[in-house]
Amino acid sequence: MKEKNLIPAVLEKMRTSLALVKKSVNVKFTGINAKSCDGVLSIGKLKKNIEVKKVLTKAQLLHVICQCKAHNCILFTEYVTEVIAGELAGNGIEFADMAGNLFLKLPEHTFLIMNCKKTNDINKDRNLGRAFAPSGLKLIFILLTVPEMLKANYRILQERSGVSLGSIGYIMADLKEYGFLLELDGNLQFADKKKLIERWCLAYSEKLRGKLNIQRYSTDVDIKDVQFLTGLPAAWGGEAAAYFLNGHIHPEIWSIYRWGNINKLIAQAKLRPDPNGKIEILDAFWPEKGNTLTTVHPLLIYADLIGSGDSRNLEIAMEIHQKYLIER
């Protein structure tokens, strides 16, 4: 089931709930082309933007809250667990799912329905092929962060992403099939860049980040001295990168992505291995070529922040999304 195909089932459950207090109510969905939401929910004269998220897990929660707050949306999804329903409602995010779970604020009534069981229509097997496997995520990252790569041939894509030539064709086919890319007059372009960014961020946290040889360290040195990374094959990520972008956050974890030997950094910063340390070093998943900054791309900073599951990072994640990731 594709994301927008779940809308009729969610609307039907919502109508059933509203009928408990309203004998006659007109509830309908209107699809629109706006980039900020997936459509509009009309309940009588009241209108609400809709954000459609087929699958909703605890790991995705911060991202979803961020998106819904940014665009003032009600969330439509397949299923909301009791725990996630509590988190959404606690953050003021309205939601509705295919099972009948609902949080909806109307002028005269507020609905909060939880603990409805999954129906047989809610598919447990969700597979997006190769596009959102680790190799696909590496390629998508390059497509999203280097715009001219949409016009590049597969050999150049291989050089910039590190993904094999054989895999690139399958990944691009998947992206077309799922409506993220389209071809017009022989030229590729994003069909739904906003949704692709969202899907990439969630899949990165779940499927790729944990494979990046993460190592934890401690130090007694002031790690925020950015000079540590000058001239080294490394860049700040996550909370640390957000700190260096605008200084509005005090990092709990200092993340560093590296491409090669950083023994100089380890010596300079007097890092010592510590499984509970506040400094994490990860292998960069894209080739170093073209990297001239001391922080990673804002897309990866945003993905790290929302993937942290730390509510402290929500506001800064929204700022980065608004400033760097929304097309004007």
Backbone hydrogen bonds in HBPLUS format (Angstrom, degrees):
<---DONOR---> <-ACCEPTOR-->    atom                        ^
c    i                          cat <-CA-CA->   ^        H-A-AA   ^      H-
h    n   atom  resd res      DA  || num        DHA   H-A  angle D-A-AA Bond
n    s   type  num  typ     dist DA aas  dist angle  dist       angle   num
A0005-ASN N   A0002-LYS O   2.96 MM   3  5.39 142.9  2.11 112.2 123.7     1
A0006-LEU N   A0003-GLU O   3.28 MM   3  5.98 166.5  2.30 116.7 120.5     2
A0007-ILE N   A0004-LYS O   3.39 MM   3  5.61 159.1  2.43 103.9 109.7     3
A0010-VAL N   A0006-LEU O   3.11 MM   4  6.39 158.2  2.16 157.0 163.7     4
A0011-LEU N   A0007-ILE O   2.91 MM   4  6.11 164.5  1.93 160.5 164.8     5
A0012-GLU N   A0008-PRO O   3.01 MM   4  6.19 153.6  2.08 145.8 152.4     6
A0013-LYS N   A0009-ALA O   3.26 MM   4  6.51 159.5  2.30 145.1 149.2     7
A0014-MET N   A0010-VAL O   2.96 MM   4  6.21 155.3  2.03 149.0 156.7     8
A0015-ARG N   A0011-LEU O   2.85 MM   4  6.11 157.5  1.90 152.0 157.4     9
A0016-THR N   A0012-GLU O   3.16 MM   4  6.42 152.4  2.24 142.7 149.6    10
A0017-SER N   A0013-LYS O   3.13 MM   4  6.46 154.0  2.20 146.7 152.9    11
A0018-LEU N   A0014-MET O   2.92 MM   4  6.17 166.5  1.94 158.7 162.2    12
A0019-ALA N   A0015-ARG O   2.98 MM   4  6.06 144.6  2.11 143.4 152.2    13
A0020-LEU N   A0017-SER O   3.13 MM   3  5.59 156.1  2.19 109.6 116.8    14
A0021-VAL N   A0018-LEU O   3.13 MM   3  5.85 152.9  2.20 117.8 123.5    15
A0022-LYS N   A0018-LEU O   2.81 MM   4  5.79 143.3  1.95 150.4 161.4    16
A0044-GLY N   A0026-ASN O   2.95 MM  18  5.26 160.3  1.99 151.4 152.2    17
A0028-LYS N   A0042-SER O   2.97 MM  14  5.28 155.5  2.03 144.4 152.2    18
A0042-SER N   A0028-LYS O   2.87 MM  14  5.28 170.4  1.88 159.1 161.1    19
A0030-THR N   A0040-VAL O   2.90 MM  10  5.12 152.3  1.97 147.4 155.6    20
A0040-VAL N   A0030-THR O   2.86 MM  10  5.12 149.8  1.95 141.0 151.1    21
A0038-ASP N   A0050-ILE O   2.78 MM  12  5.54 163.0  1.81 171.1 172.1    22
A0050-ILE N   A0039-GLY O   2.95 MM  11  5.23 149.6  2.04 142.9 138.4    23
A0041-LEU N   A0048-LYS O   2.70 MM   7  5.06 172.7  1.70 162.2 162.6    24
A0048-LYS N   A0041-LEU O   2.84 MM   7  5.06 151.0  1.92 143.8 153.0    25
A0043-ILE N   A0046-LEU O   2.84 MM   3  5.16 163.2  1.87 151.2 157.0    26
A0046-LEU N   A0043-ILE O   3.06 MM   3  5.16 147.8  2.17 132.7 127.0    27
A0074-ILE N   A0049-ASN O   2.85 MM  25  6.20 162.2  1.88 153.6 153.3    28
A0051-GLU N   A0074-ILE O   2.90 MM  23  6.06 162.7  1.93 154.1 155.4    29
A0076-PHE N   A0051-GLU O   2.88 MM  25  6.12 163.4  1.91 153.8 156.8    30
A0053-LYS N   A0076-PHE O   2.88 MM  23  6.19 168.3  1.89 172.3 176.1    31
A0078-GLU N   A0054-LYS O   3.17 MM  24  5.48 160.5  2.21 133.1 137.3    32
A0060-GLN N   A0057-THR O   3.04 MM   3  5.28 137.6  2.23 102.6 114.3    33
A0061-LEU N   A0058-LYS O   3.20 MM   3  5.18 155.2  2.27 102.8 110.3    34
A0064-VAL N   A0060-GLN O   3.04 MM   4  6.29 159.5  2.08 156.5 163.1    35
A0065-ILE N   A0061-LEU O   2.91 MM   4  6.16 166.8  1.93 161.3 164.3    36
A0066-CYS N   A0062-LEU O   2.97 MM   4  6.10 158.5  2.01 144.8 151.2    37
A0067-GLN N   A0063-HIS O   2.94 MM   4  6.23 160.0  1.98 151.7 156.4    38
A0068-CYS N   A0064-VAL O   2.91 MM   4  6.11 170.7  1.92 158.0 160.2    39
A0069-LYS N   A0065-ILE O   2.95 MM   4  6.02 159.0  1.99 149.4 155.2    40
A0070-ALA N   A0066-CYS O   2.97 MM   4  6.06 155.6  2.03 145.1 152.4    41
A0071-HIS N   A0067-GLN O   3.20 MM   4  6.41 147.3  2.31 146.5 153.4    42
A0072-ASN N   A0068-CYS O   2.75 MM   4  5.39 106.5  2.29 136.5 151.5    43
A0073-CYS N   A0068-CYS O   2.98 MM   5  4.75 153.7  2.05 128.4 136.9    44
A0075-LEU N   A0094-GLU O   2.90 MM  19  6.16 173.6  1.90 138.5 138.2    45
A0096-ALA N   A0075-LEU O   2.84 MM  21  6.30 137.6  2.02 161.9 175.0    46
A0077-THR N   A0096-ALA O   3.17 MM  19  6.60 152.9  2.24 153.7 160.7    47
A0098-MET N   A0078-GLU O   3.08 MM  20  5.16 144.6  2.21 116.9 127.2    48
A0085-ALA N   A0081-THR O   2.80 MM   4  5.90 156.1  1.86 151.2 158.9    49
A0086-GLY N   A0082-GLU O   3.04 MM   4  6.25 154.5  2.11 144.8 150.5    50
A0087-GLU N   A0083-VAL O   3.11 MM   4  6.45 152.4  2.18 145.1 152.7    51
A0088-LEU N   A0084-ILE O   2.87 MM   4  6.11 165.4  1.89 156.6 160.0    52
A0089-ALA N   A0085-ALA O   2.95 MM   4  6.08 173.8  1.95 153.6 155.7    53
A0090-GLY N   A0086-GLY O   2.89 MM   4  5.89 152.6  1.96 139.6 148.1    54
A0091-ASN N   A0087-GLU O   3.11 MM   4  6.31 131.8  2.35 138.2 149.4    55
A0091-ASN N   A0088-LEU O   3.06 MM   3  5.23 135.4  2.26  99.7 112.1    56
A0093-ILE N   A0088-LEU O   2.85 MM   5  5.03 161.0  1.89 149.5 143.3    57
A0092-GLY N   A0089-ALA O   2.95 MM   3  4.92 159.8  1.99 105.1 110.0    58
A0095-PHE N   A0103-PHE O   2.98 MM   8  5.13 141.9  2.12 127.6 139.6    59
A0103-PHE N   A0095-PHE O   2.82 MM   8  5.13 160.9  1.86 151.4 149.0    60
A0097-ASP N   A0101-ASN O   3.09 MM   4  5.56 145.2  2.22 156.2 157.1    61
A0100-GLY N   A0097-ASP O   3.33 MM   3  5.65 154.6  2.40 104.9 111.8    62
A0102-LEU N   A0113-ILE O   2.88 MM  11  4.89 152.7  1.95 129.1 137.6    63
A0113-ILE N   A0102-LEU O   2.65 MM  11  4.89 161.2  1.69 148.6 155.4    64
A0104-LEU N   A0111-PHE O   2.90 MM   7  5.02 150.8  1.99 134.8 143.4    65
A0111-PHE N   A0104-LEU O   2.74 MM   7  5.02 165.5  1.76 154.1 157.2    66
A0106-LEU N   A0109-HIS O   2.73 MM   3  5.12 157.6  1.78 166.5 174.2    67
A0122-ILE N   A0119-THR O   3.20 MM   3  5.76 164.8  2.23 114.1 118.7    68
A0133-ALA N   A0130-ARG O   3.13 MM   3  5.10 171.7  2.14 109.9 111.3    69
A0136-GLY N   A0133-ALA O   3.00 MM   3  5.28 115.1  2.44 108.5 124.5    70
A0137-LEU N   A0133-ALA O   2.95 MM   4  6.20 155.6  2.01 160.6 168.6    71
A0138-LYS N   A0134-PRO O   3.14 MM   4  6.41 148.4  2.24 146.5 154.1    72
A0139-LEU N   A0135-SER O   3.21 MM   4  6.53 155.8  2.27 146.1 151.7    73
A0140-ILE N   A0136-GLY O   2.89 MM   4  6.11 166.7  1.90 155.7 159.5    74
A0141-PHE N   A0137-LEU O   3.04 MM   4  6.10 153.9  2.11 140.9 147.3    75
A0143-LEU N   A0139-LEU O   3.05 MM   4  6.40 159.3  2.10 152.3 158.5    76
A0144-LEU N   A0140-ILE O   2.87 MM   4  6.08 154.5  1.93 155.1 161.5    77
A0145-THR N   A0141-PHE O   2.99 MM   4  6.06 147.4  2.10 144.6 153.2    78
A0146-VAL N   A0142-ILE O   2.92 MM   4  5.62 144.4  2.05 146.5 151.7    79
A0149-MET N   A0146-VAL O   2.86 MM   3  5.74 166.1  1.88 133.7 138.5    80
A0150-LEU N   A0147-PRO O   3.27 MM   3  6.21 173.4  2.27 125.6 127.0    81
A0151-LYS N   A0148-GLU O   3.06 MM   3  5.66 155.4  2.12 114.4 121.4    82
A0152-ALA N   A0149-MET O   3.12 MM   3  4.79 154.6  2.18  95.6 103.5    83
A0157-LEU N   A0153-ASN O   3.09 MM   4  6.41 159.5  2.13 152.0 158.5    84
A0158-GLN N   A0154-TYR O   2.88 MM   4  6.08 146.3  1.99 142.5 151.4    85
A0159-GLU N   A0155-ARG O   3.08 MM   4  6.40 156.0  2.14 144.0 149.3    86
A0160-ARG N   A0156-ILE O   2.96 MM   4  6.22 158.8  2.01 154.1 159.5    87
A0161-SER N   A0157-LEU O   2.92 MM   4  5.85 146.3  2.03 145.0 153.1    88
A0162-GLY N   A0158-GLN O   2.79 MM   4  5.24 151.1  1.87 141.0 147.7    89
A0167-SER N   A0164-SER O   3.15 MM   3  5.40 128.1  2.43 101.4 113.9    90
A0168-ILE N   A0164-SER O   3.18 MM   4  6.45 149.5  2.28 151.1 159.5    91
A0171-ILE N   A0167-SER O   2.99 MM   4  6.22 162.1  2.02 159.9 165.6    92
A0172-MET N   A0168-ILE O   2.92 MM   4  6.11 167.3  1.94 158.7 161.5    93
A0173-ALA N   A0169-GLY O   3.04 MM   4  6.19 152.4  2.12 142.1 149.9    94
A0174-ASP N   A0170-TYR O   2.98 MM   4  6.27 154.3  2.05 146.9 153.4    95
A0175-LEU N   A0171-ILE O   3.00 MM   4  6.32 158.6  2.05 151.7 157.2    96
A0176-LYS N   A0172-MET O   3.08 MM   4  6.35 146.9  2.20 143.8 152.1    97
A0177-GLU N   A0173-ALA O   2.91 MM   4  6.14 161.9  1.94 150.2 155.7    98
A0178-TYR N   A0174-ASP O   2.95 MM   4  6.16 156.1  2.01 154.8 159.8    99
A0180-PHE N   A0175-LEU O   2.86 MM   5  5.20 148.8  1.95 169.5 169.7   100
A0181-LEU N   A0175-LEU O   3.15 MM   6  5.59 145.3  2.28 121.7 120.2   101
A0179-GLY N   A0176-LYS O   3.08 MM   3  5.20 162.5  2.12 108.7 111.8   102
A0191-ALA N   A0180-PHE O   2.87 MM  11  5.05 167.8  1.89 121.1 124.8   103
A0182-LEU N   A0189-GLN O   2.99 MM   7  5.68 158.3  2.04 161.6 167.7   104
A0189-GLN N   A0182-LEU O   2.95 MM   7  5.68 145.7  2.07 160.4 170.7   105
A0184-LEU N   A0187-ASN O   2.85 MM   3  5.23 161.1  1.89 152.8 150.0   106
A0187-ASN N   A0184-LEU O   2.91 MM   3  5.23 163.7  1.94 114.6 119.9   107
A0196-LEU N   A0192-ASP O   3.08 MM   4  6.34 153.2  2.16 147.6 155.9   108
A0197-ILE N   A0193-LYS O   2.90 MM   4  6.13 158.7  1.94 154.9 159.3   109
A0198-GLU N   A0194-LYS O   3.11 MM   4  6.40 162.8  2.14 148.3 152.8   110
A0199-ARG N   A0195-LYS O   2.87 MM   4  6.08 168.9  1.89 152.6 155.6   111
A0200-TRP N   A0196-LEU O   2.84 MM   4  5.93 158.2  1.88 147.9 154.5   112
A0201-CYS N   A0197-ILE O   2.98 MM   4  6.15 167.1  2.00 153.4 156.3   113
A0202-LEU N   A0198-GLU O   3.17 MM   4  6.43 164.1  2.19 153.4 156.9   114
A0203-ALA N   A0199-ARG O   2.98 MM   4  6.11 167.3  1.99 151.6 155.6   115
A0204-TYR N   A0200-TRP O   2.78 MM   4  5.84 152.9  1.85 153.7 161.4   116
A0205-SER N   A0201-CYS O   3.34 MM   4  6.55 162.5  2.37 144.4 146.9   117
A0206-GLU N   A0202-LEU O   3.23 MM   4  6.46 151.6  2.32 143.4 151.3   118
A0207-LYS N   A0203-ALA O   2.73 MM   4  5.57 160.0  1.77 156.1 159.8   119
A0208-LEU N   A0204-TYR O   3.15 MM   4  4.99 151.8  2.23 123.0 130.4   120
A0209-ARG N   A0204-TYR O   2.93 MM   5  5.88 176.3  1.93 164.2 163.0   121
A0211-LYS N   A0208-LEU O   2.88 MM   3  5.44 159.5  1.92 121.9 128.8   122
A0212-LEU N   A0209-ARG O   3.16 MM   3  5.56 159.4  2.20 122.1 121.7   123
A0283-ASP N   A0212-LEU O   2.80 MM  71  5.02 175.1  1.81 147.5 149.0   124
A0215-GLN N   A0281-ILE O   2.97 MM  66  5.24 154.6  2.04 143.2 151.5   125
A0281-ILE N   A0215-GLN O   2.82 MM  66  5.24 159.3  1.86 151.6 158.6   126
A0274-ASP N   A0216-ARG O   3.08 MM  58  5.54 168.7  2.09 124.0 124.4   127
A0217-TYR N   A0279-ILE O   2.75 MM  62  5.07 150.5  1.84 150.1 156.7   128
A0279-ILE N   A0217-TYR O   3.14 MM  62  5.07 155.6  2.20 158.0 153.8   129
A0218-SER N   A0272-ARG O   2.89 MM  54  5.43 152.8  1.96 149.2 157.2   130
A0272-ARG N   A0218-SER O   2.94 MM  54  5.43 156.0  1.99 153.3 160.3   131
A0225-ASP N   A0222-ASP O   3.29 MM   3  6.27 161.7  2.33 126.5 127.9   132
A0228-PHE N   A0225-ASP O   3.06 MM   3  6.13 173.8  2.07 131.7 133.4   133
A0229-LEU N   A0226-VAL O   3.05 MM   3  5.90 155.7  2.11 124.5 128.5   134
A0230-THR N   A0227-GLN O   3.16 MM   3  5.12 152.6  2.23 101.5 109.8   135
A0232-LEU N   A0229-LEU O   3.13 MM   3  5.24 169.9  2.14 123.2 123.2   136
A0234-ALA N   A0232-LEU O   2.77 MM   2  5.47 138.7  1.94 106.2  93.4   137
A0259-TRP N   A0233-PRO O   2.80 MM  26  5.35 162.3  1.84 152.1 152.9   138
A0235-ALA N   A0257-TYR O   2.84 MM  22  5.35 146.7  1.95 149.1 159.5   139
A0257-TYR N   A0235-ALA O   2.82 MM  22  5.35 165.2  1.84 169.7 166.3   140
A0236-TRP N   A0294-THR O   2.77 MM  58  6.04 169.0  1.78 143.0 139.1   141
A0296-VAL N   A0236-TRP O   2.88 MM  60  6.08 152.2  1.96 178.9 169.7   142
A0237-GLY N   A0255-SER O   2.94 MM  18  5.07 159.7  1.98 131.2 130.4   143
A0241-ALA N   A0237-GLY O   3.15 MM   4  4.68 162.4  2.19 107.8 110.7   144
A0242-ALA N   A0238-GLY O   3.03 MM   4  6.34 157.6  2.08 151.5 158.5   145
A0243-TYR N   A0239-GLU O   2.90 MM   4  6.13 148.4  2.00 144.7 153.3   146
A0244-PHE N   A0240-ALA O   3.06 MM   4  6.43 154.8  2.12 149.0 155.1   147
A0245-LEU N   A0241-ALA O   2.93 MM   4  6.17 133.9  2.15 142.1 155.3   148
A0246-ASN N   A0242-ALA O   3.15 MM   4  6.42 162.8  2.18 153.2 154.7   149
A0247-GLY N   A0243-TYR O   2.67 MM   4  4.28 130.5  1.91 117.9 132.2   150
A0254-TRP N   A0278-LYS O   2.72 MM  24  6.11 166.6  1.74 164.3 168.8   151
A0280-GLU N   A0254-TRP O   2.88 MM  26  6.14 160.8  1.92 144.6 150.1   152
A0256-ILE N   A0280-GLU O   2.85 MM  24  6.23 147.4  1.95 157.9 168.3   153
A0282-LEU N   A0256-ILE O   2.82 MM  26  6.18 162.9  1.84 159.7 165.0   154
A0258-ARG N   A0282-LEU O   2.85 MM  24  6.21 156.0  1.90 163.7 171.9   155
A0284-ALA N   A0258-ARG O   2.71 MM  26  5.23 168.2  1.73 151.9 147.7   156
A0265-LEU N   A0262-ILE O   3.00 MM   3  5.23 119.4  2.38 101.3 115.6   157
A0266-ILE N   A0262-ILE O   3.02 MM   4  6.44 162.3  2.06 154.2 158.9   158
A0267-ALA N   A0263-ASN O   2.88 MM   4  6.09 155.1  1.94 148.2 154.4   159
A0268-GLN N   A0264-LYS O   2.83 MM   4  5.95 168.4  1.84 150.4 154.4   160
A0269-ALA N   A0265-LEU O   2.81 MM   4  5.80 170.5  1.82 157.2 160.1   161
A0271-LEU N   A0266-ILE O   2.95 MM   5  5.06 156.8  2.01 144.1 150.9   162
A0270-LYS N   A0267-ALA O   3.16 MM   3  4.94 148.2  2.27  95.1 104.5   163
A0277-GLY N   A0274-ASP O   2.86 MM   3  4.93 164.4  1.89 119.8 120.0   164
A0291-ASN N   A0288-GLU O   2.90 MM   3  5.62 159.8  1.94 154.0 154.5   165
A0300-LEU N   A0297-HIS O   2.92 MM   3  5.56 126.0  2.21 118.9 130.7   166
A0301-ILE N   A0297-HIS O   3.13 MM   4  6.49 155.8  2.19 148.5 155.8   167
A0302-TYR N   A0298-PRO O   2.84 MM   4  5.96 167.0  1.85 151.9 154.9   168
A0303-ALA N   A0299-LEU O   2.99 MM   4  6.21 157.2  2.05 141.9 148.5   169
A0304-ASP N   A0300-LEU O   2.92 MM   4  6.09 158.1  1.97 147.0 152.2   170
A0305-LEU N   A0301-ILE O   3.00 MM   4  6.26 156.8  2.05 150.4 156.8   171
A0306-ILE N   A0302-TYR O   3.01 MM   4  6.26 173.0  2.01 161.4 161.6   172
A0307-GLY N   A0303-ALA O   2.93 MM   4  5.83 141.5  2.08 138.3 149.5   173
A0308-SER N   A0305-LEU O   3.26 MM   3  5.33 152.3  2.34  98.8 107.0   174
A0313-ASN N   A0310-ASP O   2.96 MM   3  5.78 156.6  2.02 123.5 129.1   175
A0314-LEU N   A0311-SER O   3.19 MM   3  5.35 165.5  2.21 108.6 113.1   176
A0317-ALA N   A0313-ASN O   2.92 MM   4  5.94 151.9  2.00 149.1 157.8   177
A0318-MET N   A0314-LEU O   2.98 MM   4  6.23 156.3  2.04 151.4 157.2   178
A0319-GLU N   A0315-GLU O   3.03 MM   4  6.35 150.9  2.12 144.9 153.1   179
A0320-ILE N   A0316-ILE O   2.98 MM   4  6.23 161.7  2.01 150.9 154.6   180
A0321-HIS N   A0317-ALA O   2.91 MM   4  6.11 162.4  1.94 150.8 156.1   181
A0322-GLN N   A0318-MET O   2.90 MM   4  6.01 160.7  1.94 146.4 151.7   182
A0323-LYS N   A0319-GLU O   2.89 MM   4  6.03 157.7  1.94 149.7 155.9   183
A0324-TYR N   A0320-ILE O   2.86 MM   4  5.69 165.9  1.88 151.9 155.7   184
A0325-LEU N   A0321-HIS O   3.07 MM   4  4.89 144.4  2.20 120.5 130.5   185
